[in-house]
Structures are given as C-alpha cells and as structure tokens.
Amino acid sequence: MTGMSDHDWTEVVGAIGIFAFLVSVATVTIVQLGKTRRARYEAARADDYRQLAETAAQTQAENARLLAAMDGRLGGMETRMTKLERVLTEVD
C-alpha cells in the first residue's frame, strides 16, 4: 500500500468543497429566513403601534369635546347661580 493516489486526493478535496458549499448555502438560507421573519414581526409591531396611536388620538379628541361640553354646562350653571344669588339677596 503506497497511500492515496492523485485521483483519491481529488475526490477528497471535491467532497470537502461540496460539503463547504452546502454548509454555506444552508447558513445563508437560515440567516435570510431569520431576517425575513424579524422584518415581518417588526412590520406587525409598527402596525400595532400605529393603531394604538390612532386610538389615543381619537380618545384625546373625544375627551377634548367632552371637556368643552362640560365647560359650557358649568358656565351656564354659574350664570344661573349668580342670578339665583341676586334673587335671594333681593328677597332678604
């Protein structure tokens, strides 16, 4: 037995090359799938934040409307209380 011939070494180097190529392809595929999944989750999270912001803006606008309505009612009550005080003062 004299060892491996040139043909045997070529097969070993070729097998190692094919194995390295397959590992590289698998690694790139896994990394790209991970990036795609992460991008999809980030987009979904951005949509959730956008919906939350829209809801908060609508709620704030509704609160401002309600506060304006309450301010108007309190102004009317203040006017009536002033008139009532005047009437009570005149009766005394």
Rosetta constraint file for C-alpha pairs under 8 A:
AtomPair CA 4 CA 8 HARMONIC 5.74 0.50
AtomPair CA 4 CA 9 HARMONIC 6.69 0.50
AtomPair CA 5 CA 9 HARMONIC 6.51 0.50
AtomPair CA 6 CA 10 HARMONIC 6.26 0.50
AtomPair CA 7 CA 11 HARMONIC 6.45 0.50
AtomPair CA 8 CA 12 HARMONIC 6.37 0.50
AtomPair CA 9 CA 13 HARMONIC 6.09 0.50
AtomPair CA 10 CA 14 HARMONIC 5.96 0.50
AtomPair CA 11 CA 15 HARMONIC 6.00 0.50
AtomPair CA 12 CA 16 HARMONIC 6.16 0.50
AtomPair CA 13 CA 17 HARMONIC 6.07 0.50
AtomPair CA 14 CA 18 HARMONIC 6.13 0.50
AtomPair CA 15 CA 19 HARMONIC 6.09 0.50
AtomPair CA 16 CA 20 HARMONIC 6.08 0.50
AtomPair CA 17 CA 21 HARMONIC 6.09 0.50
AtomPair CA 18 CA 22 HARMONIC 6.16 0.50
AtomPair CA 19 CA 23 HARMONIC 6.17 0.50
AtomPair CA 20 CA 24 HARMONIC 6.11 0.50
AtomPair CA 21 CA 25 HARMONIC 6.18 0.50
AtomPair CA 22 CA 26 HARMONIC 6.10 0.50
AtomPair CA 23 CA 27 HARMONIC 6.06 0.50
AtomPair CA 24 CA 28 HARMONIC 6.15 0.50
AtomPair CA 25 CA 29 HARMONIC 6.08 0.50
AtomPair CA 26 CA 30 HARMONIC 6.14 0.50
AtomPair CA 27 CA 31 HARMONIC 6.14 0.50
AtomPair CA 28 CA 32 HARMONIC 6.06 0.50
AtomPair CA 29 CA 33 HARMONIC 6.13 0.50
AtomPair CA 30 CA 34 HARMONIC 6.18 0.50
AtomPair CA 31 CA 35 HARMONIC 6.25 0.50
AtomPair CA 32 CA 36 HARMONIC 6.10 0.50
AtomPair CA 33 CA 37 HARMONIC 6.11 0.50
AtomPair CA 34 CA 38 HARMONIC 6.07 0.50
AtomPair CA 35 CA 39 HARMONIC 6.07 0.50
AtomPair CA 36 CA 40 HARMONIC 6.17 0.50
AtomPair CA 37 CA 41 HARMONIC 6.26 0.50
AtomPair CA 38 CA 42 HARMONIC 6.13 0.50
AtomPair CA 39 CA 43 HARMONIC 6.12 0.50
AtomPair CA 40 CA 44 HARMONIC 6.26 0.50
AtomPair CA 41 CA 45 HARMONIC 6.09 0.50
AtomPair CA 42 CA 46 HARMONIC 6.06 0.50
AtomPair CA 43 CA 47 HARMONIC 6.26 0.50
AtomPair CA 44 CA 48 HARMONIC 6.29 0.50
AtomPair CA 45 CA 49 HARMONIC 6.23 0.50
AtomPair CA 46 CA 50 HARMONIC 6.11 0.50
AtomPair CA 47 CA 51 HARMONIC 6.17 0.50
AtomPair CA 48 CA 52 HARMONIC 6.13 0.50
AtomPair CA 49 CA 53 HARMONIC 6.09 0.50
AtomPair CA 50 CA 54 HARMONIC 6.18 0.50
AtomPair CA 51 CA 55 HARMONIC 6.13 0.50
AtomPair CA 52 CA 56 HARMONIC 6.12 0.50
AtomPair CA 53 CA 57 HARMONIC 6.12 0.50
AtomPair CA 54 CA 58 HARMONIC 6.19 0.50
AtomPair CA 55 CA 59 HARMONIC 6.07 0.50
AtomPair CA 56 CA 60 HARMONIC 6.03 0.50
AtomPair CA 57 CA 61 HARMONIC 6.18 0.50
AtomPair CA 58 CA 62 HARMONIC 6.18 0.50
AtomPair CA 59 CA 63 HARMONIC 6.11 0.50
AtomPair CA 60 CA 64 HARMONIC 6.18 0.50
AtomPair CA 61 CA 65 HARMONIC 6.26 0.50
AtomPair CA 62 CA 66 HARMONIC 6.21 0.50
AtomPair CA 63 CA 67 HARMONIC 6.06 0.50
AtomPair CA 64 CA 68 HARMONIC 6.16 0.50
AtomPair CA 65 CA 69 HARMONIC 6.28 0.50
AtomPair CA 66 CA 70 HARMONIC 6.15 0.50
AtomPair CA 67 CA 71 HARMONIC 6.03 0.50
AtomPair CA 68 CA 72 HARMONIC 6.29 0.50
AtomPair CA 69 CA 73 HARMONIC 6.35 0.50
AtomPair CA 70 CA 74 HARMONIC 6.05 0.50
AtomPair CA 71 CA 75 HARMONIC 6.07 0.50
AtomPair CA 72 CA 76 HARMONIC 6.31 0.50
AtomPair CA 73 CA 77 HARMONIC 6.19 0.50
AtomPair CA 74 CA 78 HARMONIC 6.03 0.50
AtomPair CA 75 CA 79 HARMONIC 6.31 0.50
AtomPair CA 76 CA 80 HARMONIC 6.32 0.50
AtomPair CA 77 CA 81 HARMONIC 6.05 0.50
AtomPair CA 78 CA 82 HARMONIC 6.16 0.50
AtomPair CA 79 CA 83 HARMONIC 6.37 0.50
AtomPair CA 80 CA 84 HARMONIC 6.09 0.50
AtomPair CA 81 CA 85 HARMONIC 6.07 0.50
AtomPair CA 82 CA 86 HARMONIC 6.22 0.50
AtomPair CA 83 CA 87 HARMONIC 6.21 0.50
AtomPair CA 84 CA 88 HARMONIC 6.11 0.50
AtomPair CA 85 CA 89 HARMONIC 5.99 0.50
AtomPair CA 86 CA 90 HARMONIC 6.21 0.50
AtomPair CA 87 CA 91 HARMONIC 6.23 0.50
AtomPair CA 88 CA 92 HARMONIC 6.41 0.50
